[in-house]
Amino acid sequence: MNHETIELACIGLGALALLIQSVVLLAIFIGMGKATKKMQEEIEDIRSSVMPVVKDTKELVENARDFFVRVSPKVETTVTDVAELTRSLRAQATDVEVTLGGILEKAREQTVRVDSLISRQTGRVDSMLSSAFDAVDKAAVFVTQTVAKPVRQLSGMLAGIKAVVETLSAPNSRFHEPKIHDDKDMFV
């Protein structure tokens, strides 16, 4: 293949690409024209269905304005009455708050009285329990001293008798030489 053939092939490919691009652009143009016509039809359809609603809404707004003009004095009177009722309720709420404050103060005083009564009774019970525990402790010490001393004495006597019996029952234990241990494995 020589250079001119390659050049001719590239030019042909470029022309073919331009032709395809032109066809695509023409198809887009035709599609856009159809879409534009369709959009115009849709807008006209929407306009024909929305315009009656807009007219009806305009009439509704005018009727509502007339209604509010007629009703607004009544609403103002009602709002004034509600404001007066609110003031009256606030005053009554203040009275109730003062009354509840007095009741709470009396309840606090009663609580203090009951607490002091309970603490006195608790002190009495505490002292009774302390004296009872002291008596039990003294009894335990007395029993320990009265029983433990003779038990120790008896235990000492039995240990002495056992030692005497073991000494007398061993055959000539005085005359045996003590065994000498080999201390070479022990290292200090």
C-alpha positions, 0 to 999 in steps of 0.5 A: 500500500502506498501513501496515496491509497492510505490518504484516500482511505482516510479521506473516505473514512472522514467523509463517511463519518461526516455523512453519518454525523449529518444523518444523526444530526438530521434525525435529532432535528426531526426528533426535536421538531416532533418533540416541540409539536408534542410539547405544544400540544401538551401545553395547550391541553394543560392550559385548557384544563388549568384555566377553568380551575384558575377562574374558579379559584379566583372566584373562591378567593373573592368569596373567601375575602368577602367571608373574612370581611364579614366574620372578622369583627366576630373573630376579634370579639372572640379573641378579646373574650378568650384574652379576658378568660386567659387573664381570669384563669391566670389569676385563679392559677396564682390563687391555687399556687399560693394555696398549694404553697401553704399546704406544702409548708404544713406538710413539711412541718409535719414531716419534720415532727414525724422525723424527730419522733422517729429519731427519738424512737430509733435512739431508744431502740438503739440503746436497748439493742446495745445493752442487749448485745453488751449482755450477750458479749459479757456472757460469752466472755464469762463462759469462755473463761469458765470453760476454757481454763479447765479445758486447757488444764485438762489438755495439759494433764493429758499431754503429760500423761501421754508423754510419760506413757510413750516414754515408758513404752519405748524400749531403752530409748535412752541408750540409742545413739542418735542417727547422724545424717549425711550432710554432703548433699545439703548446701547452704 
